Amino acid sequence: MTIKTGLVLSGGGARAAYQVGVIQAIADILPRGTRQPFPIITGTSAGALNALALAGRPGTLRHRAGVLANLWSSLESESIYRTNGLAVAKNAVDILWSIMRPEHARQRSLALLNNQPLRELLTEVVHFTHIERAIDHGELEAIGLSAMNYANGHSTTFYQGQEHITPWSRARRMGVACTLGVEHLLASSALPTLFPATRIGRHYFGDGALRQSRPLSAAIHLGADRLFIIGVSEKHLAQSSTTTDVVPPTIAQVLGQMLNAVFLDSVDADLESLHRINTLLAMQQEQSEASDLSAMRLIDTLTISPSQSLAEIAREYQHELPSSTSRFLRLTGSIRQEGPGGALSYILFEPGYCQRLLELGYHDAMDHRHQVIDFFDLSAGQTGRHSRPHHLRHGPTIHKPLNALQKQWHRLTGKSTRRI
């Protein structure tokens, strides 16, 4: 019986760069030439981008990881959302106006930030046609992206996979078979109030982490026997306050803790439940007793998460923010010299910060090298030989989005408008 390994990539905005560093290390630890050690991949929010980039590109795992690393290394906030201060102010006025005039809100999905640059980027980064090709060739069992349905609050996993995988329905969560496209990825990463909700079919969907009480369940439903989980939470680190003054939290600090609850807490809670079920199943098997757990199976897991505080690292690179975004964060109290880092670590899509997270992810995974070898049932002679991150010498980089006038000029002169 073939053991199917599932890769679980949680959300976390810019924190998802850490996941790519871990994947780079896995590519170096596994035998050279390994194409797809994760036949089942699930992703949520920014983790969905990494999931689709891994499944939606040809080549070896090392090549795919290198491409992802180069993309994150050249990422800027302008690559994800429009940073123009006037545009943000206009969106804020639209939101306030919609509160007073509900009919105004029905005209379009409202949000503080315009993520049109992200839409353009995703259409170039992800080769959606390769997903079906990988499934047909047996390289990929299934890939699933989770989003939240604003109409009923259900966590919906849109998946594309082998024909034998059937849709599922559980308490406030369900799986829907489909052909994945850029709309599913935008929906999964649509942070509430920050990015606009995305329409799929007859419903609008938002960030998948919002109501995802069981983030590990999608991979298990898709057939995974063991889970490789890359977290972006450093909650196991000791948290101590660096200030003696007790002051009320700012709105941005409250938002930061809300984002922590959405992106970080659910994975840890679900993993805790899974470990309890595994313990009960192991006890049942030892005693050879029948029980209500007989339909369940043991799920082996390996989790790699940050060894350092990503919020503290983000504070070191706050100078990389566009001036308009930086002013907004300072006015709202998001950037302080003391206390929690607020939402900064989630929205800092800038090269220095992302590269730092790539390096941290790589070294954290290498520190767990022996656990990785055991997890994939490898012998010492089967592993790779690299001991530092592998980058493509001429890999793709992300260029700043063109404005409407520049796009028209490029078309008239025959120049490419591609961003990578």
N, C-alpha and C positions, 0 to 999 in steps of 0.2 A: 504493500500500500504506500503510495506516494504522499509524503507530508507536504501540505500546501502552506507556504509562509505568507502571512499578510503583513503589509506595511501600513501603519497608522500614523498619519500626519495631521496633527491638530492645528487649530488656527492660532493667530497671534500677531497679525500684521507683519511689520518689519522683523519681528522676532523669528519668523520662518526662515530667515537666512541661516540661522543656527542649524536647521534641519539639513540644509545642503552640505554644510561642513561635515556632519555626521555621515551622510551618504557618500561623500568623497572618501572618508576613512574606510567605510565598508567596502567600497570599490577597490581600495588598495589592499585590504586584508584578504578579500576573496581571491580565488585563482584568476590570473590574468586572462582576459577574454570572456569572463562571465558576462552574459547578456542581461538576463532578468532573473535575479534570485527571489523577486517578490511577484509571484503570479497573481496575487490579489493586493490591490492598492486602494486605500480609502483616504480621502482628504477633506478637510473642512476649512473654509475661509482661505487664508493665504496658503495653508497646507494643501488646498485643492490645486493651487497653481503648480506647486512642486510635484504633486501627484500626476497631473496631466502632462507636465513637461517630461516626467520619467516614462510615462506610458505612451505619450504621443510623439516620440522621436525614435528614429532607428539608431543602431549602433550598440556598442557594449555599454555596460553600466558605467565604466570609467569614463567613456566618452560623454555619456549623458550627464553624469555628475559634473564633468568639466565644463560643459556648456552651461549648465545651471549656475555654477560658481561664477563664470564670467559674466553672466547676465546680472546676478545679484551684485557683483563687484562694481558694475558700471551703472547701477540703478540710482536714480535721483527721484525726489518727490514729484518733480514735473513729469516723470515717466508714469506715475500712478494717477495723479489728479492735478487739476489746474490750480496753481498756487497764487494766481493773481488776486490781490487783496480786494479789489473792487468786485470781482466775481463772487468771492466768498461773502462779502457784505450784502450783495444783491440777493444771494441765496438765503442769507439769514433773514432779510426783510421779507422775502417770499414766504418763509416758514412762519414768521410772526403774523403776516397778513392772512395766511391760511387758517391760523388759530381763530382769528376773528371772523373770517369769511370761509366757512367749510367748503362752499362750492368751488373756491379757488384751488383747494387741495386736490379736487377730483380731476383737474385738467392734466396733471402730470405728477410723477413721483418726485417729491421734494427732498432735498438734502443740502447740507452745508457745502459739500465738495462735489465737483463735477469730475467723474471718473472716466470720461471719454478717452483720455490718453491710455488708460489701462485696457479698454476695449480694443484699441488699435494695436497695442502691444501684444495682447494675447492671440490675436488672429495671425501674428507672425511667429510667435514663439512656439505655439502648439500645432503639431501636424495631426489634426483630428482624423484624417483618413488613415493614418498609421495605426490608430487604436484598433480598428476593425481588422486590419491586416495582421496585427499581432495576435488578436483573438483567433482568427482563422488558422494561423500557423501553430497555435497551441502555446505560444510564448506567454500569453496573458490569459488568465482565467476570468478576471473581472476587474473593473475599476469603478469606484463609486464616489460621488460628491454629495455632501449633505447641505441642505438649505432649509430655512424655516418658512412655512406657508403662513403668510400674514392673515389669511382668511380664517384658519382654524387653529393656528399655533402648532401644528404637527411638524415634527422633524422629518423631512423627506429626503431619502437617499436616492438620487438619480444614478442608475448604474447601467453600464454596458458590459456584457459578458457572454459566456457560453450559454447555449440554448437551455441546458438543463437547470440553470439557476432560475428559480421562480420568485416572483414578487412576494413580499411579506407585509404583514400588518400587525403591529403590537400597540400597546398603550401609548398614544400620542407620537408614534413613530412608524414609518412605513418605507418600503422599498419599491421604486418604480423603474421598470426597464425602459430604456430609451436609447437613442443615438446622441451621445454627448456633443455639445457645442459650446460656443463662447458664452451663450446666455446662461447656461448652468453654472459656469465658473464665475461669472459676474454676480449671479444670485448668491452663491455660496460665500462670496467675499464682500457682500454689501453691508458693511457696518452700519447699524441703525443711526440715523440722523447725520452721519458723516457721508455715506454713499447712498444713492437712490436705490430703492427696491427695483427688482427686475421682474418683468412679466414673463411667465412661461405658461403657455396655454391660456386658461381662464383665470389664473391666480397670480398674485405678486409674491415674490419670495425675497427673503433677506438672509443675513449672515447665518450659516448653519450652526454656529456654536450657541445661538441664543436659546434654543430649547432642546439641545442635544444632551439629554440626561444619561444616555448610554452610548458614548462615542466609540466604544470598542465593538458594539453589537453589529454594526454594518459589515465589518470584515468577517465576523463569525458567520453571519447569515450568508455571506458570499462564498463560504466554504473554507475559511482559514482554519488550520489546525494549530498554528502557533503564530504569535503576534510580535512583530518588532515595532516598538512604540518609541517615537522620537518626541519628547515633550519640550515645551519651551518655558516650563515653570522652574523657578529656583527656590520654591517655598521650603525645601528641606534645609536651606541655609538659615543660620541664626539671624533673626531680624532684631536690630537694636536701634533705638532712636538716637540721632546725633545732636538733638537739640533739647534744652532744658525747658524751653517755653512751651506752654500748652496753649495752642491757638486753634480756632475752628478750621476745619478743612475747607479748601476752596472747591468750587464746582468742578474744576478739572481734576482735583485729587479724588473727589467722589466718583467721577467718570473713570478714573484710572482703576479704582478698586472694583467698580462694576465690570470693567473689562477683564480684570483678574478673575472675577467670579465666573464670567462667561467662558473665558478661554482656558483657564488653568485648573479650576476646582473640579470640573466634571470628569476629566480624564483620571485624576487621582482617585476620586470617589468610585468610579466604575472599575478601575484596576483593583481597588480594595475589595469590592464585591466579587470580582472574578477570582481573586486569590482565596476567598472564603469558599466559593463553590468548588474550586479545585481541591481544597482540603477535605471537604465533605465527600467528593467523588473518590478521592484516594482512600479515605477511611472505608467507604462502601465497598470498594474493590478488594481491600484487604480482608474484609469480613464476608465477602461473597454474598451480600444481602441485596435483595431487590428493594427499590424505593422509587419515589417520584422523580429522582434524579437520573433514572436509568436512561432517559432519552438524551441526556447531556453528555458531553465529552470533555476530557481534560484539555485545557488550552495552555500551552507553554508560552511564556512571555519573557521578553528582554526589553527593559526601558533604559534609554539614555537621555539625560536631561542636563541642563546647564550646571556647571560647578561654580559659577560666579553669578552675581546679581546682574541681570540684563538691564534693570532700571538704573543701576549705578553706572554701567558702561554707557548707557544712552546719555546720561548727564555729561559725560566727558566729550561727547560729539555733538552737543546741542548747537554749537557754532556753525554746523554744516546746514542747518535749516535755512530755507529761503527767508529773506528778511520779512516778508509779509506774514508768513506762518509764524516766525519767531515772535513778532510783535503781538500777534493774536494770542499766543500761548503765554506770553509774559503778562498781558492784560488780564487774562483769566486765571493767572496764578499757577499755570501748569509747570513753569520752570522756577524752581526754588533751589537755593543752595543747601537746604536741609530738608529732611522729611522724605516721604515717598516720591517716586519719580513720576507719578501720575500717568497720563496717557502717552508720554513722550516715547517710551520704548516701543510702542505699537505703531507710531506714525513716522518714525525717523527713517524714511527710505532714502538714505544717503550713503555714498561709497565707503567712507571711513568706518561708520558704524556697522554696516553690513559685512565688510571685510573682517572686522574684528569678531563678529559672530561666526563667520565661516571658520576662522582659525580656532575659535573656542570649541565649536562643534567637532572639528577634526581631532583636536587634541583630547577632548573628553572621550570620543569614541576609541581613540588609540589607547587611552588609559583602561578601557574595557576590552582590549583586544582578546584576552583569553576567554572572556565570557562570549564574545562574538564567535570565536572559533568553536566553542562548545555548542553554541546555539545552532550553528549551521552544520554541526557534525563533521567538522574538518579535522584533518591531522596537520601537524606542523609543516609537513612538506607540501601541503596543498595550498598554502596561503601565499599571498603576494609578497613582494619584496620592498615595496615603497614604504618610506617612513616619514614622508612629508607630503603636503597637499600637491596633487597633480593638476596643473592648469594647462589648458590648450594654449599653444604659442600664438595662434591666430584665431582664437575663438571669437564668437559674436559679442559685440558690445551694443548697448542701447544708446541711441541718439535721442536728443531732445525732440519732443513733438513739434511739428511745423504748424504755424498758424495758417489760417485760411488763405491769406495772400501768398505766403511762401509755397503752399501746396499748389496753388494755381500757376505760379511762376515755374515750379519744377515740372508740372505737366506740359506747359507751353514749350519749355526748353528741352523736354525729353529726359529730364533727370528722374532718378528713382525717388519715390516718397517713402520707401521702406525705412523702418526705424532700427533694424538690426542687420 
